[in-house]
Amino acid sequence: MSADADETTIAGRLRVLRQQQGEAIGHPTMSETEFAKLLGVEAAGYRAAENGTSEPSMALLTALHHTTGISLDWLVMG
């Protein structure tokens, strides 16, 4: 996990997940828009969730789980 990411919020955990996935595929500077495209979700919705201006939608949570295998318990509850 990135030392500079705040994992105490869903938004922070989304940021950590995006950074980890980017590193895993050799693209450590993957943008929010690129990650949303990888997930198959709208970039604006992903950005809003990662920036903490809205809660992640069920579609985003489902895409995150199916694409990355991440535990939704960790993502939502910490």
Backbone as CSV, one residue per row, in Angstrom:
resi,resn,N_x,N_y,N_z,CA_x,CA_y,CA_z,C_x,C_y,C_z
1,MET,0.833,-1.175,0.000,0.000,0.000,0.000,0.883,1.245,0.000
2,SER,0.397,2.273,-0.641,1.141,3.511,-0.728,1.127,4.220,0.619
3,ALA,2.288,4.672,1.043,2.402,5.319,2.341,1.706,6.672,2.368
4,ASP,1.554,7.324,1.201,0.966,8.648,1.189,-0.539,8.641,0.940
5,ALA,-1.131,7.502,0.780,-2.573,7.417,0.568,-3.266,7.199,1.908
6,ASP,-4.380,7.872,2.111,-5.155,7.758,3.339,-6.121,6.599,3.203
7,GLU,-5.846,5.519,3.897,-6.687,4.326,3.799,-7.822,4.310,4.808
8,THR,-8.076,5.438,5.470,-9.143,5.476,6.457,-10.492,5.797,5.839
9,THR,-10.507,6.113,4.552,-11.760,6.424,3.854,-11.898,5.537,2.625
10,ILE,-13.124,5.413,2.138,-13.336,4.671,0.901,-12.554,5.330,-0.223
11,ALA,-12.595,6.654,-0.280,-11.877,7.379,-1.330,-10.386,7.051,-1.295
12,GLY,-9.811,7.023,-0.111,-8.391,6.696,0.022,-8.083,5.274,-0.396
13,ARG,-8.977,4.353,-0.036,-8.767,2.961,-0.426,-8.909,2.779,-1.939
14,LEU,-9.810,3.543,-2.563,-9.918,3.507,-4.019,-8.616,3.983,-4.663
15,ARG,-8.044,5.044,-4.127,-6.780,5.573,-4.655,-5.674,4.525,-4.537
16,VAL,-5.592,3.889,-3.376,-4.585,2.843,-3.164,-4.776,1.714,-4.167
17,LEU,-6.015,1.292,-4.351,-6.312,0.204,-5.272,-5.916,0.575,-6.700
18,ARG,-6.242,1.803,-7.128,-5.869,2.246,-8.478,-4.353,2.245,-8.647
19,GLN,-3.642,2.727,-7.645,-2.180,2.760,-7.725,-1.610,1.346,-7.773
20,GLN,-2.129,0.456,-6.967,-1.653,-0.926,-6.958,-1.924,-1.616,-8.285
21,GLN,-3.115,-1.409,-8.832,-3.452,-2.042,-10.106,-2.580,-1.487,-11.223
22,GLY,-2.327,-0.199,-11.194,-1.444,0.402,-12.183,-0.046,-0.177,-12.116
23,GLU,0.488,-0.314,-10.913,1.814,-0.903,-10.746,1.831,-2.351,-11.218
24,ALA,0.757,-3.078,-10.952,0.687,-4.494,-11.316,0.728,-4.707,-12.831
25,ILE,0.225,-3.741,-13.582,0.225,-3.892,-15.037,1.313,-3.044,-15.702
26,GLY,2.234,-2.531,-14.900,3.346,-1.769,-15.460,3.003,-0.338,-15.821
27,HIS,1.949,0.202,-15.210,1.524,1.581,-15.478,1.281,2.278,-14.136
28,PRO,2.383,2.581,-13.399,2.243,3.108,-12.044,1.595,4.488,-11.965
29,THR,1.486,5.190,-13.076,0.858,6.512,-13.054,-0.539,6.483,-13.672
30,MET,-1.215,5.346,-13.578,-2.551,5.206,-14.150,-3.479,6.277,-13.577
31,SER,-4.150,6.993,-14.462,-5.065,8.047,-14.036,-6.409,7.454,-13.604
32,GLU,-7.193,8.291,-12.968,-8.541,7.878,-12.579,-9.352,7.498,-13.819
33,THR,-9.211,8.290,-14.883,-9.944,8.026,-16.123,-9.526,6.698,-16.743
34,GLU,-8.234,6.424,-16.759,-7.736,5.156,-17.310,-8.225,3.972,-16.490
35,PHE,-8.237,4.125,-15.175,-8.703,3.038,-14.316,-10.192,2.799,-14.532
36,ALA,-10.965,3.872,-14.640,-12.397,3.729,-14.899,-12.629,2.977,-16.204
37,LYS,-11.845,3.297,-17.224,-11.981,2.606,-18.511,-11.658,1.119,-18.353
38,LEU,-10.604,0.813,-17.597,-10.240,-0.573,-17.333,-11.388,-1.309,-16.631
39,LEU,-12.056,-0.619,-15.726,-13.173,-1.212,-14.985,-14.452,-1.291,-15.810
40,GLY,-14.534,-0.474,-16.854,-15.745,-0.432,-17.658,-16.847,0.405,-17.038
41,VAL,-16.448,1.448,-16.298,-17.430,2.334,-15.662,-17.194,3.765,-16.131
42,GLU,-18.151,4.631,-15.868,-18.042,6.037,-16.242,-16.927,6.702,-15.429
43,ALA,-16.077,7.445,-16.125,-14.951,8.103,-15.473,-15.411,9.105,-14.416
44,ALA,-16.463,9.852,-14.715,-16.937,10.863,-13.761,-17.389,10.227,-12.448
45,GLY,-18.068,9.101,-12.535,-18.511,8.407,-11.329,-17.347,7.872,-10.522
46,TYR,-16.347,7.311,-11.216,-15.175,6.815,-10.502,-14.435,7.969,-9.833
47,ARG,-14.216,9.058,-10.584,-13.498,10.217,-10.039,-14.194,10.758,-8.797
48,ALA,-15.514,10.878,-8.868,-16.275,11.398,-7.732,-16.105,10.505,-6.504
49,ALA,-16.094,9.196,-6.717,-15.917,8.268,-5.590,-14.498,8.375,-5.030
50,GLU,-13.490,8.425,-5.908,-12.109,8.506,-5.421,-11.813,9.853,-4.766
51,ASN,-12.475,10.901,-5.232,-12.265,12.222,-4.639,-13.123,12.460,-3.403
52,GLY,-14.014,11.505,-3.107,-14.822,11.593,-1.903,-16.029,12.502,-2.019
53,THR,-16.402,12.885,-3.244,-17.569,13.748,-3.401,-18.864,12.960,-3.538
54,SER,-18.753,11.649,-3.734,-19.927,10.781,-3.724,-19.506,9.379,-3.308
55,GLU,-20.484,8.616,-2.877,-20.224,7.224,-2.526,-20.136,6.405,-3.815
56,PRO,-19.330,5.346,-3.829,-19.267,4.511,-5.028,-20.604,3.822,-5.280
57,SER,-20.977,3.762,-6.546,-22.224,3.094,-6.914,-22.061,1.581,-6.808
58,MET,-23.176,0.886,-6.804,-23.140,-0.572,-6.788,-22.454,-1.087,-8.048
59,ALA,-22.684,-0.426,-9.180,-22.025,-0.831,-10.430,-20.507,-0.697,-10.306
60,LEU,-20.044,0.374,-9.691,-18.601,0.556,-9.502,-18.048,-0.500,-8.555
61,LEU,-18.729,-0.746,-7.457,-18.265,-1.763,-6.508,-18.187,-3.136,-7.169
62,THR,-19.204,-3.458,-7.942,-19.222,-4.746,-8.638,-18.069,-4.843,-9.630
63,ALA,-17.846,-3.779,-10.401,-16.747,-3.769,-11.374,-15.395,-3.893,-10.681
64,LEU,-15.232,-3.209,-9.570,-13.970,-3.300,-8.818,-13.717,-4.731,-8.362
65,HIS,-14.745,-5.355,-7.831,-14.594,-6.729,-7.338,-14.292,-7.697,-8.481
66,HIS,-15.042,-7.594,-9.556,-14.858,-8.533,-10.668,-13.548,-8.325,-11.402
67,THR,-13.111,-7.086,-11.518,-11.895,-6.794,-12.269,-10.631,-7.023,-11.449
68,THR,-10.679,-6.672,-10.167,-9.460,-6.728,-9.347,-9.461,-7.855,-8.324
69,GLY,-10.646,-8.397,-8.015,-10.726,-9.427,-6.984,-10.676,-8.872,-5.574
70,ILE,-10.744,-7.561,-5.441,-10.627,-6.908,-4.137,-11.809,-7.287,-3.242
71,SER,-11.537,-7.363,-1.964,-12.590,-7.618,-0.986,-13.413,-6.352,-0.820
72,LEU,-14.705,-6.455,-1.062,-15.560,-5.289,-0.861,-15.668,-4.933,0.611
73,ASP,-15.497,-5.907,1.495,-15.466,-5.618,2.923,-14.350,-4.631,3.237
74,TRP,-13.130,-4.893,2.707,-12.008,-3.985,2.936,-12.293,-2.614,2.325
75,LEU,-12.820,-2.610,1.113,-13.043,-1.348,0.431,-14.054,-0.487,1.185
76,VAL,-15.157,-1.085,1.607,-16.236,-0.325,2.232,-15.979,-0.079,3.725
77,MET,-15.483,-1.082,4.424,-15.352,-0.983,5.879,-13.937,-0.642,6.364
78,GLY,-12.968,-0.908,5.527,-11.581,-0.626,5.924,-10.909,-1.771,6.588
